[in-house]
Amino acid sequence: MSSGLRETAGRRDALLAALLAAPVFVGACAIPDGGLFRAARFRDLHIYQGYAERFLHGALPYRDVFVEYPPGAFAVFMPPTVFGTQHYNAAFKALMALCGIATIVVVALVLVELGATRRRLVVSVAVLALAPAALGPISLNTYDAWPAFLTVLALLLFLRGRDLLGAGVLGLAVSAKVYPLVLVPLAGVLLWRRGGPKRAALGLAVFLAVALVVVAPFAAYDLHGVVSSFRSQASRGLQVESLGAAILLAGDKLGLYHAHMVETFHVAGRNLRGSLPDAVAVATLVLEAAAVAAIWVLYARARDGRDRLPVAFAAAVAGFLAFTKIFSPQYLEWLVPLVVAAGGTVAIALTAVSLLLAQAWFFHYHALFRIGWPVWPLLVRDLLVVALYGVLAAALAGAQPRRWKIRIPSRSNTRRHSGLRRSQESWTAAGNGASRSA
C-alpha cells in the first residue's frame, strides 16, 4: 500500500482522487454559517444579485449603475438569475461550489504534470476538499472562486504546452479580477523560452484579445463608467485588514498612534484616514511592486522554467496580497489552489493557519472597527502571508543557477610543473554543479 502511494500519479489517479474529494468538498462547504444549503448570506452576494437583477430590468452596468467589479465578473453574476429572485442565493452558492470542484480536478491534473506521487496527490486533494471549512462563511458568498479556478486552469494549460489557450484563459481571469495581471510576465517568460519573442508576443496578443472581448461590450456604451470602476479600486485608501493598517492599529493598541477609521460607501469598506495611513499606503504599494517584480526576476533566472511555474505563480500572488493596501478575507481563496499546486509543507501550513485566523474576527467586525481584540489575530494573519511569500520566494530562489567560478591552481601545485607545462596549465570552470576543462 505504502509503496503504491510512492509511485508517480497518472491522470486516472487524478480524476479518481478528485471524484472522491468532491463529496468531501460539498460537505465542507455546508459546514460554515452561510455555506451551501444555508439561507444566510454574507459579504457581497446581495450586491451581485442587485447588479444582475437591474441588468435584467434594463439598467446598464457602469452607465446606469455603478459597479465596483470588473466586467468578467458578470459571467457568474448572471446565471443564477435563471432560478428566480428567491433562489438566487442558493444558485450562486451552488455555482461557486462547482467552481471549487472544478479547481480540485485541475489542481490534481497539475500535480500529474509535475510528476507528483500518489501520496502528494491524495494529500493535496484532501487539503483542497477541506479548505471551505477553514475559509468559513465567505467561501461561497463571494465570486473569488471563479478567477481562482481560471488562474489554475491557465497554469495547467501552460504546463501542457497549450500556451495560447493558457494565455486566453489568463485574459479571461484578468477580466474577472485584476490580480492575475501579476502572472502575465511569468507566462511571457515561459513562452519566450519555448518559442522566442514571436511566441511571447503572440501569447500577449491572445491575452489582450480575450480580455478586450470581455471588457469591450461594456466599454462601448460607457467607457468612462468602466474606467471609473477600475479607478475607484485603485484610489481606495488603506483598508483596515491590510498589513499596513494592521501595523497602525497595533500601534494604536499600544498607545503609539491614534488611528482614525472611516467607512466608505461608493466602494464598501473601512479605511484608515490621515497623512500617516496615506504614506503607509504608498509605501506598501512600492513594497508590493518590488515583491512581485522580484518573483519575475527569480523565475526568469530559474533553471527549469516549466516545473517552477507553479511556485512562481503562487509566490507572485502571495507577494501581491502580502503588501496590498486592500486585503479582504476572501482574497485568500486566490492563494489556496496555487499554494497546493506549488507544494511544500510549510507553505501549505501557513496558508491553512491564515485561513483559520481570518475567521476569528469575521463575526466580530464591530470589535475590529472599535480597534479591539481582533487587531492581534489580524496582524498575525497578515504577517503569516508575508512569511508565506518569503517561503515561496526562497523555494524559487533555490532553483537559480550557480554562478560560474574559475578555480586557479594553487601556487604549490604550479611549482611542480616545468615552464613549458606551466604555460599549458589548465583551469577548471565550475557551473551548475558540473566541471569543465577549458
KEFIVEX-94115 format. One record per residue (C-alpha): residue in one letter; x, y, z. Coordinates in pm, whole numbers, always signed. Each point is the difference from the previous one (the first is absolute). Layout:
// residues N
+---+--------+--------+--------+
| r |      x |      y |      z |
+---+--------+--------+--------+
| A |      X |      Y |      Z |
...
+---+--------+--------+--------+
//
This chain:
// residues 438
+---+--------+--------+--------+
| r |      x |      y |      z |
+---+--------+--------+--------+
| M |     +0 |     +0 |     +0 |
| S |   +271 |   +250 |   +103 |
| S |   +214 |    -94 |   -300 |
| G |   -298 |    +70 |   -226 |
| L |    -37 |   +348 |   +148 |
| R |   +363 |    +71 |    -85 |
| E |    -60 |    -70 |   -368 |
| T |    -47 |   +284 |   -246 |
| A |   -365 |    +97 |    -40 |
| G |   -173 |    -19 |   -337 |
| R |   -299 |   +181 |   -144 |
| R |   -231 |   -282 |   +102 |
| D |   +126 |    +37 |   +358 |
| A |    -66 |   +374 |    -17 |
| L |   -355 |    -40 |   -122 |
| L |    -74 |   -272 |   +255 |
| A |   +141 |   +209 |   +284 |
| A |   -205 |   +302 |   -110 |
| L |   -313 |   -215 |    -28 |
| L |    +44 |   -128 |   +354 |
| A |    +77 |   +349 |   +127 |
| A |   -313 |   +157 |   -151 |
| P |   -248 |   -118 |   +268 |
| V |   +249 |    +95 |   +272 |
| F |    +25 |   +347 |   -154 |
| V |   -379 |    +34 |    -13 |
| G |    -20 |   -103 |   +365 |
| A |   +268 |   +253 |    +95 |
| C |   -194 |   +269 |   -189 |
| A |   -306 |    -75 |   +214 |
| I |   +181 |    +35 |   +333 |
| P |    +45 |   +380 |    +31 |
| D |   -287 |   +229 |    +83 |
| G |   -115 |   +141 |   -333 |
| G |   +134 |   -303 |   -182 |
| L |   -161 |   -236 |   -247 |
| F |   -365 |    -94 |    +75 |
| R |    -24 |   +294 |   +244 |
| A |   -218 |   +305 |    -47 |
| A |   +238 |   +243 |   +170 |
| R |   +222 |   +204 |   -227 |
| F |   +294 |   +226 |    +68 |
| R |   +236 |   +239 |   -164 |
| D |    -88 |    +94 |   -357 |
| L |   -256 |   -256 |   -115 |
| H |   -292 |   +239 |    +36 |
| I |   +194 |   +259 |   -202 |
| Y |    +50 |   -248 |   -283 |
| Q |   -371 |    -75 |     -5 |
| G |    -82 |   +369 |    -10 |
| Y |   +226 |    +55 |   -301 |
| A |   -140 |   -302 |   -183 |
| E |   -364 |    +90 |    +57 |
| R |    +48 |   +362 |   -106 |
| F |   +175 |   -123 |   -312 |
| L |   -300 |   -222 |    -80 |
| H |   -234 |   +296 |    +47 |
| G |   +183 |   +215 |   -254 |
| A |   +256 |   +186 |   +211 |
| L |   +343 |    -12 |   -162 |
| P |   +295 |    -73 |   +232 |
| Y |   +261 |   +276 |    +31 |
| R |   -234 |   +252 |   -167 |
| D |   -327 |    -17 |   +189 |
| V |   +137 |   -182 |   +304 |
| F |   +345 |    +38 |   +152 |
| V |   +172 |   -340 |    +11 |
| E |   +314 |    -50 |   +205 |
| Y |    +91 |   -332 |   -164 |
| P |   +162 |    -68 |   -340 |
| P |   -225 |    -98 |   -294 |
| G |   +111 |   -365 |     +6 |
| A |   -174 |    -41 |   +335 |
| F |   -340 |     +8 |   -173 |
| A |    +77 |   -348 |   -136 |
| V |    -94 |   -130 |   +346 |
| F |   -235 |   +280 |   +110 |
| M |   -257 |    -68 |   -273 |
| P |    -55 |   -381 |    -20 |
| P |   -165 |    -30 |   +346 |
| T |   -276 |   +239 |   -113 |
| V |   -143 |   -287 |   -207 |
| F |   -127 |   -152 |   +326 |
| G |   -187 |   +313 |   +106 |
| T |    +44 |   +258 |   +271 |
| Q |    -91 |   -236 |   +282 |
| H |   +261 |   -256 |    -98 |
| Y |   +285 |   +227 |   -109 |
| N |   +180 |    -53 |   +330 |
| A |     -1 |   -380 |    -25 |
| A |    +77 |     +0 |   -372 |
| F |   +301 |   +227 |    +38 |
| K |   +142 |   -209 |   +283 |
| A |    -47 |   -315 |   -208 |
| L |   +181 |   +166 |   -290 |
| M |   +294 |    +91 |   +224 |
| A |     +6 |   -355 |   +134 |
| L |    +24 |   -127 |   -358 |
| C |   +292 |   +238 |    -57 |
| G |   +165 |   -148 |   +308 |
| I |    -46 |   -358 |   -120 |
| A |   +134 |    +94 |   -343 |
| T |   +300 |   +157 |   +171 |
| I |    +71 |   -325 |   +185 |
| V |     -4 |   -191 |   -330 |
| V |   +234 |   +250 |   -165 |
| V |   +247 |     +7 |   +291 |
| A |     +7 |   -381 |     +2 |
| L |    +90 |     +5 |   -370 |
| V |   +266 |   +266 |    +66 |
| L |   +161 |   -231 |   +254 |
| V |     +4 |   -280 |   -257 |
| E |   +176 |   +231 |   -246 |
| L |   +262 |    +68 |   +269 |
| G |    +61 |   -372 |    +57 |
| A |   -144 |     -1 |   +352 |
| T |    -32 |   -323 |   +193 |
| R |   -336 |   -147 |    +87 |
| R |    +61 |    +93 |   +363 |
| R |    +47 |   +366 |    -86 |
| L |   -303 |    -12 |   -227 |
| V |   -223 |   -144 |   +274 |
| V |   +121 |   +246 |   +264 |
| S |    -33 |   +299 |   -233 |
| V |   -351 |    -90 |   -111 |
| A |   -101 |    -55 |   +363 |
| V |   +127 |   +347 |    +93 |
| L |   -204 |   +157 |   -278 |
| A |   -309 |   -201 |    +92 |
| L |    +12 |   +121 |   +361 |
| A |    +95 |   +360 |    -82 |
| P |   -359 |   +139 |     +7 |
| A |    -34 |   -100 |   +366 |
| A |   +315 |   +198 |    +79 |
| L |    -95 |   +293 |   -222 |
| G |   -329 |    +36 |   +182 |
| P |   -317 |   +188 |    -97 |
| I |   +157 |   +186 |   -289 |
| S |    +93 |   -316 |   -191 |
| L |   -315 |     +8 |   -214 |
| N |   -125 |   +353 |    +63 |
| T |   +247 |   +173 |   -231 |
| Y |    +90 |    -68 |   -360 |
| D |   +374 |    -42 |    +61 |
| A |    -19 |   -374 |    -73 |
| W |    -59 |    +93 |   -365 |
| P |   +329 |   +185 |    -71 |
| A |   +182 |   -249 |   +225 |
| F |   -122 |   -283 |   -224 |
| L |    +94 |   +185 |   -319 |
| T |   +347 |    +74 |   +132 |
| V |    +82 |   -360 |    +86 |
| L |   -153 |   -113 |   -332 |
| A |   +237 |   +234 |   -183 |
| L |   +286 |   -153 |   +201 |
| L |    -99 |   -351 |   -113 |
| L |    -18 |   +107 |   -364 |
| F |   +345 |   +158 |    +17 |
| L |   +145 |   -315 |   +155 |
| R |   -151 |   -208 |   -281 |
| G |   +145 |   +225 |   -267 |
| R |   -337 |   +147 |   -101 |
| D |   +152 |   +345 |    +28 |
| L |   -241 |   +206 |   -208 |
| L |   -304 |   -158 |   +161 |
| G |   +158 |    +63 |   +339 |
| A |    +58 |   +364 |    -92 |
| G |   -365 |    +31 |    -98 |
| V |   -121 |   -148 |   +328 |
| L |   +232 |   +234 |   +188 |
| G |   -157 |   +291 |   -188 |
| L |   -343 |   -123 |   +108 |
| A |   +122 |    -19 |   +361 |
| V |   +126 |   +360 |    -11 |
| S |   -334 |   +115 |   -139 |
| A |   -164 |   -147 |   +313 |
| K |   +255 |   +114 |   +259 |
| V |   +309 |   +215 |    -46 |
| Y |   +249 |   -200 |   +210 |
| P |    +93 |   -256 |   -274 |
| L |   +178 |   +287 |   -177 |
| V |   +303 |    -77 |   +218 |
| L |    +21 |   -341 |   -172 |
| V |    +20 |   +136 |   -355 |
| P |   +379 |    +68 |     +3 |
| L |    +59 |   -353 |   +133 |
| A |   -199 |   -146 |   -288 |
| G |   +191 |   +228 |   -237 |
| V |   +334 |   -134 |   +124 |
| L |   -119 |   -358 |    -50 |
| L |   -121 |    +68 |   -354 |
| W |   +322 |   +187 |    -86 |
| R |   +205 |   -299 |   +109 |
| R |   -211 |   -238 |   -202 |
| G |    -34 |   +193 |   -322 |
| G |   +190 |   +326 |    +21 |
| P |   -134 |   +356 |    -16 |
| K |   -253 |    -79 |   -273 |
| R |   -164 |   -266 |   +214 |
| A |     -8 |   +232 |   +301 |
| A |   -146 |   +283 |   -208 |
| L |   -267 |   -230 |   -142 |
| G |    -92 |   -116 |   +349 |
| L |    -27 |   +360 |   +118 |
| A |   -222 |    +81 |   -298 |
| V |   -234 |   -289 |    +83 |
| F |     -9 |   +107 |   +366 |
| L |    -92 |   +357 |    -92 |
| A |   -252 |   -109 |   -261 |
| V |   -195 |   -219 |   +243 |
| A |     +4 |   +265 |   +273 |
| L |   -118 |   +265 |   -246 |
| V |   -277 |   -222 |   -136 |
| V |   -144 |    -16 |   +351 |
| V |    +50 |   +366 |    +90 |
| A |    -78 |   +159 |   -338 |
| P |   -382 |    -49 |     +1 |
| F |    -25 |   +181 |   +333 |
| A |   +249 |   +269 |   -100 |
| A |   -175 |    +57 |   -333 |
| Y |   -302 |   +169 |   +156 |
| D |   +180 |   +161 |   +295 |
| L |   +378 |     -5 |     +2 |
| H |     +6 |   +260 |   +276 |
| G |   -208 |   -224 |   +225 |
| V |   +234 |   -296 |    -47 |
| V |   +306 |   +216 |    +61 |
| S |   -164 |   +151 |   +309 |
| S |    -57 |   -350 |   +137 |
| F |   +367 |    -89 |    -30 |
| R |   +105 |   +342 |   +130 |
| S |   -224 |    -34 |   +305 |
| Q |   +190 |   -312 |   +105 |
| A |   +344 |   +143 |    -74 |
| S |    -71 |   +321 |   +193 |
| R |   -125 |   -167 |   +317 |
| G |   +174 |    +79 |   +325 |
| L |   +175 |   -232 |   +244 |
| Q |   -262 |   -269 |    +70 |
| V |    -18 |   -115 |   +362 |
| E |    +98 |   -362 |    -71 |
| S |   +315 |    +78 |   -196 |
| L |   +345 |    -48 |   +152 |
| G |    +68 |   +373 |    +18 |
| A |   -329 |    +66 |   +178 |
| A |    +51 |   -294 |   +237 |
| I |   +336 |   +143 |   +107 |
| L |   -154 |   +343 |    +62 |
| L |   -291 |   -153 |   +191 |
| A |   +246 |   -194 |   +214 |
| G |   +180 |   +329 |    +63 |
| D |   -330 |   +147 |   +113 |
| K |    -52 |   -291 |   +240 |
| L |   +346 |    +62 |   +144 |
| G |    -62 |   +372 |    +38 |
| L |   +254 |    +94 |   -267 |
| Y |   -244 |   +136 |   -256 |
| H |   -362 |   +113 |    -17 |
| A |   -179 |   -167 |   -291 |
| H |   -295 |   +171 |   -168 |
| M |   -228 |   -244 |   -182 |
| V |   -256 |   +106 |   -259 |
| E |   -266 |   -186 |   -195 |
| T |    -16 |    +32 |   -378 |
| F |   -330 |    -40 |   -180 |
| H |    +75 |    +34 |   -373 |
| V |   +222 |   -307 |    +34 |
| A |   -103 |   -177 |   +319 |
| G |   +274 |    -25 |   +259 |
| R |   +178 |   +149 |   +299 |
| N |   +324 |   +190 |    -41 |
| L |   +243 |   +188 |   +222 |
| R |     +8 |   +372 |    -62 |
| G |   +289 |   +237 |    +54 |
| S |   +338 |   +100 |   -137 |
| L |   +179 |   -298 |   +155 |
| P |   -244 |   -261 |   -141 |
| D |    +30 |   +169 |   -339 |
| A |   +379 |    -22 |    +20 |
| V |    -19 |   -363 |   +111 |
| A |   -231 |    -76 |   -293 |
| V |   +259 |   +138 |   -241 |
| A |   +281 |   -187 |   +174 |
| T |   -188 |   -330 |    -14 |
| L |    -72 |    +59 |   -368 |
| V |   +374 |    +34 |    -61 |
| L |    +69 |   -314 |   +203 |
| E |   -272 |   -184 |   -190 |
| A |   +152 |    +93 |   -335 |
| A |   +349 |    -95 |   +119 |
| A |   -120 |   -335 |   +140 |
| V |   -173 |    -97 |   -323 |
| A |   +286 |   +125 |   -219 |
| A |   +245 |   -206 |   +205 |
| I |   -198 |   -313 |    -86 |
| W |     +8 |    +91 |   -369 |
| V |   +379 |    +32 |    +14 |
| L |    +48 |   -320 |   +198 |
| Y |   -219 |   -193 |   -241 |
| A |   +178 |   +144 |   -303 |
| R |   +329 |   -129 |   +145 |
| A |   -134 |   -339 |   +112 |
| R |   +147 |   -309 |   -164 |
| D |   -323 |   -191 |    -58 |
| G |   -260 |   +248 |   -117 |
| R |   -280 |   -249 |    -49 |
| D |    +12 |   -186 |   +332 |
| R |    +65 |   +319 |   +198 |
| L |   -302 |   +178 |   -148 |
| P |   -244 |   -111 |   +277 |
| V |   +236 |   +134 |   +268 |
| A |    +41 |   +325 |   -192 |
| F |   -378 |    +39 |    -41 |
| A |    -59 |    -58 |   +372 |
| A |   +286 |   +229 |   +104 |
| A |   -113 |   +286 |   -225 |
| V |   -356 |    -10 |   +135 |
| A |   +130 |    -31 |   +358 |
| G |   +219 |   +307 |    -54 |
| F |   -294 |   +188 |   -147 |
| L |   -213 |    -83 |   +305 |
| A |   +265 |    +38 |   +269 |
| F |    +57 |   +369 |    -69 |
| T |   -329 |   +106 |   -155 |
| K |   -189 |   +295 |   +147 |
| I |   -330 |   -193 |    -28 |
| F |    -14 |   -349 |   +151 |
| S |   -348 |   -144 |    +44 |
| P |    -14 |   -355 |   +147 |
| Q |   -138 |   -152 |   -320 |
| Y |   +320 |    +93 |   -184 |
| L |   +168 |   -299 |   +164 |
| E |   -216 |   -210 |   -230 |
| W |   +231 |   +106 |   -284 |
| L |   +298 |   -152 |   +177 |
| V |   -127 |   -339 |   +113 |
| P |     +8 |   -194 |   -330 |
| L |   +325 |   +162 |   -110 |
| V |   +180 |    -79 |   +327 |
| V |   -126 |   -359 |     -5 |
| A |   +121 |    -37 |   -360 |
| A |   +337 |   +150 |    +91 |
| G |    +38 |   -242 |   +291 |
| G |   +202 |    +31 |   +318 |
| T |   -117 |    -91 |   +348 |
| V |    +92 |   +336 |   +151 |
| A |   -174 |   +201 |   -271 |
| I |   -320 |   -204 |    +26 |
| A |     +5 |    +22 |   +381 |
| L |    +43 |   +379 |     -9 |
| T |   -292 |    +28 |   -241 |
| A |   -222 |   -223 |   +215 |
| V |    +71 |   +197 |   +317 |
| S |    -65 |   +326 |   -186 |
| L |   -340 |   -131 |   -107 |
| L |    -91 |    -98 |   +355 |
| L |   +114 |   +332 |   +146 |
| A |   -215 |   +192 |   -247 |
| Q |   -306 |   -160 |   +162 |
| A |    +96 |   +138 |   +341 |
| W |   -145 |   +344 |    -66 |
| F |   -252 |    -74 |   -276 |
| F |   -296 |    +19 |   +237 |
| H |   +172 |   +264 |   +213 |
| Y |    +70 |   +277 |   -250 |
| H |   -164 |   +245 |   +240 |
| A |   +281 |    -77 |   +247 |
| L |   +261 |    +47 |   -272 |
| F |   -156 |   +332 |   -100 |
| R |    +24 |   +105 |   +365 |
| I |   +367 |   -102 |    -14 |
| G |    -58 |   -283 |   +246 |
| W |   +146 |   -347 |    +42 |
| P |    -32 |   -107 |   -370 |
| V |   +294 |   +227 |    -78 |
| W |   +243 |   -267 |   +124 |
| P |   -122 |   -300 |   -204 |
| L |    -26 |   +236 |   -297 |
| L |   +364 |   +102 |    +37 |
| V |   +109 |   -362 |    +36 |
| R |   -199 |    -98 |   -311 |
| D |   +166 |   +272 |   -206 |
| L |   +348 |    -90 |   +127 |
| L |    -62 |   -366 |    -84 |
| V |    -74 |    +97 |   -360 |
| V |   +327 |   +194 |     -7 |
| A |   +174 |   -312 |   +132 |
| L |   -176 |   -207 |   -267 |
| Y |   +137 |   +233 |   -265 |
| G |   +348 |    -40 |   +147 |
| V |    -25 |   -380 |     -1 |
| L |   -117 |    -12 |   -362 |
| A |   +258 |   +255 |   -114 |
| A |   +273 |   -201 |   +174 |
| A |   -117 |   -316 |   -177 |
| L |    +19 |   +181 |   -332 |
| A |   +341 |   +144 |    +86 |
| G |   +122 |   -355 |    +63 |
| A |    -53 |    -72 |   -369 |
| Q |   +250 |   +265 |   -105 |
| P |   +312 |   -111 |   -192 |
| R |   +323 |    +39 |   +189 |
| R |   +247 |   +251 |   -133 |
| W |   +296 |   -116 |   -200 |
| K |   +316 |    -10 |   +205 |
| I |   +358 |    -18 |   -126 |
| R |   +224 |   -213 |   +213 |
| I |   +363 |   +114 |    -23 |
| P |   +263 |   -264 |    +81 |
| S |   +174 |    +56 |   +331 |
| R |   +355 |   +127 |     +5 |
| S |   +131 |   -325 |   +147 |
| N |   -148 |   -196 |   -289 |
| T |   +145 |   +227 |   -266 |
| R |   +351 |    -48 |   +138 |
| R |    -15 |   -367 |    -95 |
| H |    -14 |    +79 |   -370 |
| S |   +273 |   +113 |   -235 |
| G |    -24 |   +327 |   -186 |
| L |   -146 |   -176 |   -304 |
| R |   -258 |   -187 |   +208 |
| R |    -76 |   +315 |   +197 |
| S |    -89 |   +190 |   -318 |
| Q |   -245 |   -276 |    -86 |
| E |   -160 |     -5 |   +344 |
| S |   -366 |    -86 |    -21 |
| W |   -270 |   +172 |   +193 |
| T |   -333 |   -133 |   +107 |
| A |   -321 |   +188 |    -30 |
| A |   -276 |   -122 |   +225 |
| G |   -359 |    +89 |    -65 |
| N |   -335 |   -156 |    +64 |
| G |   +170 |   -266 |   +209 |
| A |   +211 |   -136 |   -291 |
| S |   +373 |    +39 |    -80 |
| R |   +138 |    +79 |   -342 |
| S |   +363 |    +19 |   -113 |
| A |    +77 |   +295 |   -223 |
+---+--------+--------+--------+
//
